[in-house]
Amino acid sequence: MDQTPWYERPDNARLVDELRDALSGDVDLLIFLGAGLSYGVGRGRAAFEVGEWDDGNRFPSWPGLVRRMHARLLALPELAPFATSLEAFFAEQPAIDAAQLFRDKIGEPNYRAFLRELFGAQLGDAGKLTRSHRALVELPLSLLFTTNYDELVELAFAEAGLPLRISATQSQFVAHRQGHPPRHLVKLHGSIDQPDTIVLTRSDYARSRRERTEMFRYLGDELRYSRFLFVGFSLSDPNFALLYDDARLALEGALPPSYVVQGYPDPIKEAYLRSLGLNSISLDWWEDLPTFLEAINPRADGGIGRRV
């Protein structure tokens, strides 16, 4: 097994240089944030990549969220006789179908309380922000996309005293784009402070494609003509997959270079990403993420090799 630190591997070093150059020049580089950025707020994230592990804390990964929905349903007396069928359903069906069933069985008030419990803002969250959040705020980025519901990115910018426009609905997005804000966070799947905007169930996904056409059209255009850096995002989201596949087909695969950060080397996943035209940067473990974000910042000294 290669023991060379991630930042000394030739491919990684080259891609870090490309990202620094993009952020320091006139090339459009946009960032797309997923649950991997939020997971581990207030604690270590070394186990983030272990798919079956869930510590029960707030801001779970997607697999962790699904497991918690399953556990809540198992605790309902009326579903106890169907435990085997329930387990099979959660094992076999997509996450959006698991969420659909969960919402139906526990009812709307309990469903919203469940989401607030996991993703809602709480006193003291500012003190739990990771180095990754603080490194993100330092990057010269004007447009950020996310599928996260939490308000941690907003909190990080507020802590740094930097204004940030937030769009969780199409009307907000249209208004803010017209104003050309210096920093704009587009929450494609809604925000926990606006529960009606949350996209999680199959019905939510279908409705969002009808109600957020301008948001998705804009993202689709950017995927065709701008570079993206995907952080903590698995690329498996149904809405995103449709947009990305359409962009690849429209330009016959000739998209601008984009980059995906992985928590550890995985040759199979890297080969898959290459087949999609994506560059993979593999860290040694997920705790290296803040060091990576600092390394690509053209305003920083570029020194890397420090552990968190």
C-alpha positions as CSV (number, residue, x, y, z in Angstrom):
1,M,0.0,0.0,0.0
2,D,1.3,3.4,-1.0
3,Q,2.3,5.3,2.2
4,T,3.0,8.6,0.4
5,P,1.0,11.5,2.0
6,W,-2.0,12.6,-0.2
7,Y,-0.4,16.0,-1.0
8,E,2.8,14.4,-2.3
9,R,1.1,12.1,-4.8
10,P,1.7,13.5,-8.3
11,D,-1.9,13.5,-9.5
12,N,-3.1,15.2,-6.3
13,A,-0.4,17.8,-6.3
14,R,-1.2,18.6,-9.9
15,L,-5.0,18.9,-9.2
16,V,-4.3,21.1,-6.2
17,D,-2.3,23.4,-8.4
18,E,-5.1,23.5,-11.0
19,L,-7.6,24.5,-8.3
20,R,-5.3,27.2,-6.9
21,D,-4.8,28.6,-10.4
22,A,-8.6,28.6,-11.1
23,L,-9.3,30.4,-7.8
24,S,-6.7,33.0,-8.5
25,G,-7.7,33.7,-12.1
26,D,-10.6,34.5,-14.3
27,V,-11.8,30.9,-14.6
28,D,-15.2,30.2,-13.1
29,L,-14.9,27.7,-10.2
30,L,-18.0,26.9,-8.3
31,I,-18.3,24.7,-5.3
32,F,-21.0,22.1,-4.5
33,L,-21.3,21.1,-0.9
34,G,-22.8,17.9,0.5
35,A,-23.4,16.3,3.9
36,G,-19.7,15.4,4.2
37,L,-19.0,19.0,5.1
38,S,-21.5,19.0,8.0
39,Y,-20.9,15.5,9.3
40,G,-18.8,15.6,12.4
41,V,-19.5,19.1,13.5
42,G,-18.3,19.3,17.2
43,R,-16.5,15.9,17.0
44,G,-13.9,14.0,15.0
45,R,-14.8,12.7,11.5
46,A,-12.4,9.9,11.1
47,A,-15.2,7.3,10.8
48,F,-17.2,9.3,8.2
49,E,-16.3,6.9,5.4
50,V,-17.4,3.8,7.4
51,G,-20.8,3.3,5.8
52,E,-22.4,1.2,8.6
53,W,-21.3,3.4,11.5
54,D,-23.5,6.1,13.0
55,D,-22.7,7.9,16.2
56,G,-26.3,9.1,16.8
57,N,-25.3,12.8,16.8
58,R,-26.8,15.7,14.7
59,F,-25.9,16.3,11.0
60,P,-25.8,12.6,10.0
61,S,-24.6,11.4,6.6
62,W,-27.3,10.2,4.1
63,P,-26.8,6.5,5.2
64,G,-27.0,7.5,8.8
65,L,-30.2,9.5,8.2
66,V,-31.9,6.5,6.5
67,R,-30.8,4.2,9.4
68,R,-32.4,6.6,11.9
69,M,-35.7,6.7,10.0
70,H,-35.7,2.9,10.0
71,A,-35.0,2.8,13.7
72,R,-37.9,5.2,14.4
73,L,-40.3,3.1,12.4
74,L,-39.2,-0.1,14.1
75,A,-40.2,1.5,17.4
76,L,-43.8,2.0,16.3
77,P,-46.0,-0.7,17.9
78,E,-48.2,-1.0,14.8
79,L,-45.2,-1.8,12.6
80,A,-43.6,-4.4,15.0
81,P,-45.3,-7.4,13.2
82,F,-43.8,-6.2,9.9
83,A,-40.1,-5.8,11.0
84,T,-38.7,-8.2,8.4
85,S,-40.6,-6.5,5.6
86,L,-39.6,-3.1,6.9
87,E,-35.9,-4.1,7.0
88,A,-36.1,-5.4,3.4
89,F,-37.8,-2.2,2.2
90,F,-35.1,0.0,3.7
91,A,-32.3,-2.3,2.3
92,E,-33.7,-2.5,-1.2
93,Q,-35.4,0.8,-1.9
94,P,-33.7,4.2,-2.7
95,A,-33.3,6.7,0.2
96,I,-36.1,8.9,-1.2
97,D,-38.6,6.1,-1.0
98,A,-37.5,5.3,2.5
99,A,-38.1,8.9,3.4
100,Q,-41.5,8.8,1.7
101,L,-42.6,5.8,3.8
102,F,-41.1,7.3,7.0
103,R,-43.0,10.6,6.5
104,D,-46.3,8.8,5.8
105,K,-46.0,6.5,8.8
106,I,-45.0,9.0,11.5
107,G,-47.1,12.0,10.3
108,E,-46.2,15.5,9.2
109,P,-45.7,17.1,12.7
110,N,-43.4,14.3,13.9
111,Y,-41.6,14.3,10.5
112,R,-40.8,18.0,10.8
113,A,-39.7,17.6,14.5
114,F,-37.4,14.8,13.4
115,L,-35.7,17.0,10.8
116,R,-35.4,19.9,13.3
117,E,-33.9,17.6,15.8
118,L,-31.1,16.6,13.4
119,F,-30.5,19.7,11.3
120,G,-32.0,22.7,13.2
121,A,-29.7,25.5,14.6
122,Q,-28.9,25.4,18.3
123,L,-27.1,27.7,20.6
124,G,-23.4,26.9,20.7
125,D,-23.2,25.7,17.1
126,A,-20.7,28.4,16.2
127,G,-18.3,26.9,18.7
128,K,-18.7,23.5,17.0
129,L,-17.8,24.6,13.4
130,T,-15.0,22.6,11.9
131,R,-11.7,23.9,10.4
132,S,-13.3,22.9,7.1
133,H,-16.0,25.5,7.5
134,R,-13.5,28.2,8.4
135,A,-11.3,27.3,5.4
136,L,-14.3,27.3,3.1
137,V,-15.2,30.9,4.1
138,E,-11.6,32.0,3.2
139,L,-11.9,30.8,-0.4
140,P,-12.6,33.4,-3.1
141,L,-15.9,31.9,-4.1
142,S,-19.0,33.9,-5.2
143,L,-21.4,31.1,-5.9
144,L,-22.0,28.0,-3.7
145,F,-24.5,25.2,-4.2
146,T,-25.5,22.8,-1.6
147,T,-28.1,20.0,-0.9
148,N,-27.6,20.5,2.9
149,Y,-30.6,21.6,5.0
150,D,-28.5,22.9,7.9
151,E,-27.4,26.5,8.5
152,L,-23.7,25.8,9.2
153,V,-22.3,27.4,6.1
154,E,-24.4,30.5,6.8
155,L,-23.1,30.5,10.4
156,A,-19.5,30.2,9.3
157,F,-19.9,33.3,7.0
158,A,-21.6,35.2,9.7
159,E,-18.9,34.4,12.2
160,A,-16.3,35.7,9.7
161,G,-18.4,38.9,9.2
162,L,-19.0,38.2,5.5
163,P,-22.3,38.9,3.9
164,L,-24.0,35.9,2.2
165,R,-27.2,35.8,0.3
166,I,-29.2,32.6,0.7
167,S,-31.7,31.1,-1.7
168,A,-33.8,28.2,-0.6
169,T,-36.7,28.9,-3.0
170,Q,-37.0,29.8,-6.7
171,S,-38.3,33.3,-5.9
172,Q,-35.4,34.0,-3.6
173,F,-33.0,32.7,-6.2
174,V,-34.4,34.8,-9.0
175,A,-34.3,37.9,-6.9
176,H,-30.8,37.4,-5.6
177,R,-29.3,36.5,-9.0
178,Q,-30.7,39.8,-10.3
179,G,-28.9,41.6,-7.6
180,H,-25.5,39.9,-8.3
181,P,-24.5,39.4,-4.7
182,P,-20.7,39.0,-4.0
183,R,-21.5,35.7,-2.2
184,H,-24.5,33.6,-2.9
185,L,-25.5,30.2,-1.3
186,V,-28.1,28.3,-3.3
187,K,-29.8,25.6,-1.2
188,L,-31.2,23.4,-3.9
189,H,-33.0,21.1,-1.4
190,G,-34.2,23.8,0.9
191,S,-33.3,25.0,4.4
192,I,-34.3,23.8,7.8
193,D,-35.4,27.3,8.9
194,Q,-38.0,27.1,6.0
195,P,-39.4,23.6,6.5
196,D,-41.8,23.8,3.5
197,T,-38.7,24.0,1.2
198,I,-37.1,20.7,2.3
199,V,-36.6,18.1,-0.4
200,L,-36.2,14.6,1.0
201,T,-39.0,12.3,-0.1
202,R,-39.9,11.1,-3.6
203,S,-42.8,13.5,-3.7
204,D,-40.5,16.3,-2.7
205,Y,-38.1,15.5,-5.5
206,A,-40.9,15.5,-8.1
207,R,-42.4,18.7,-6.8
208,S,-39.0,20.4,-6.8
209,R,-38.4,19.7,-10.4
210,R,-41.6,21.6,-11.2
211,E,-41.2,24.4,-8.7
212,R,-37.5,25.1,-9.0
213,T,-37.1,25.1,-12.8
214,E,-35.0,28.3,-12.8
215,M,-32.6,27.0,-10.1
216,F,-32.1,23.7,-11.9
217,R,-31.8,25.3,-15.3
218,Y,-29.1,27.6,-14.0
219,L,-27.2,24.7,-12.3
220,G,-27.5,22.7,-15.6
221,D,-26.0,25.6,-17.5
222,E,-23.2,26.1,-15.1
223,L,-22.3,22.3,-15.2
224,R,-21.9,22.8,-19.0
225,Y,-19.6,25.8,-18.9
226,S,-18.0,26.2,-15.4
227,R,-15.6,24.1,-13.3
228,F,-17.0,22.6,-10.1
229,L,-15.4,21.4,-6.9
230,F,-17.6,18.8,-5.2
231,V,-17.0,18.5,-1.4
232,G,-18.7,15.9,0.7
233,F,-21.1,15.2,-2.1
234,S,-21.6,11.7,-3.5
235,L,-23.0,12.7,-6.9
236,S,-25.8,10.2,-6.5
237,D,-28.6,12.7,-5.8
238,P,-31.4,12.0,-8.3
239,N,-31.9,15.6,-9.4
240,F,-28.2,16.3,-9.7
241,A,-27.6,13.1,-11.7
242,L,-30.3,14.1,-14.3
243,L,-28.7,17.5,-14.7
244,Y,-25.2,16.2,-15.0
245,D,-26.1,13.4,-17.4
246,D,-27.9,16.0,-19.6
247,A,-24.9,18.3,-19.6
248,R,-22.5,15.4,-20.6
249,L,-24.8,14.4,-23.4
250,A,-25.4,17.9,-24.7
251,L,-21.6,18.6,-24.9
252,E,-20.7,15.0,-25.8
253,G,-18.7,14.6,-22.6
254,A,-16.6,17.8,-23.3
255,L,-17.4,19.5,-20.0
256,P,-14.9,21.8,-18.2
257,P,-12.6,20.0,-15.7
258,S,-14.3,19.4,-12.4
259,Y,-13.1,17.9,-9.2
260,V,-14.3,15.5,-6.5
261,V,-12.7,15.2,-3.1
262,Q,-12.7,11.7,-1.6
263,G,-11.9,10.8,2.0
264,Y,-9.4,8.0,1.1
265,P,-7.9,6.3,-2.0
266,D,-10.4,4.1,-3.8
267,P,-9.2,2.9,-7.2
268,I,-12.7,1.6,-8.2
269,K,-14.4,4.8,-7.3
270,E,-11.7,6.8,-9.0
271,A,-12.1,4.8,-12.2
272,Y,-15.8,5.4,-12.1
273,L,-15.3,9.2,-11.6
274,R,-12.9,9.3,-14.5
275,S,-15.5,7.6,-16.7
276,L,-17.8,10.6,-15.9
277,G,-15.0,13.0,-16.8
278,L,-14.3,14.0,-13.2
279,N,-11.0,14.4,-11.5
280,S,-10.6,12.7,-8.1
281,I,-8.5,14.0,-5.3
282,S,-8.1,11.3,-2.7
283,L,-7.1,12.3,0.8
284,D,-5.6,10.0,3.4
285,W,-8.7,10.3,5.6
286,W,-11.6,12.7,5.9
287,E,-9.8,14.7,8.6
288,D,-7.5,16.0,5.8
289,L,-10.4,18.0,4.3
290,P,-9.5,21.4,6.0
291,T,-5.9,21.0,5.0
292,F,-7.0,20.4,1.4
293,L,-9.3,23.5,1.4
294,E,-6.4,25.6,2.8
295,A,-4.0,24.2,0.2
296,I,-6.2,25.3,-2.8
297,N,-6.6,28.9,-1.4
298,P,-4.5,31.2,-3.6
299,R,-4.6,33.8,-0.7
300,A,-2.8,31.3,1.6
301,D,0.8,30.4,1.6
302,G,0.0,27.0,0.1
303,G,1.9,25.1,2.8
304,I,0.4,21.6,3.3
305,G,1.2,18.5,5.2
306,R,-0.3,19.4,8.5
307,R,-2.7,17.0,10.3
308,V,-5.8,18.4,12.0
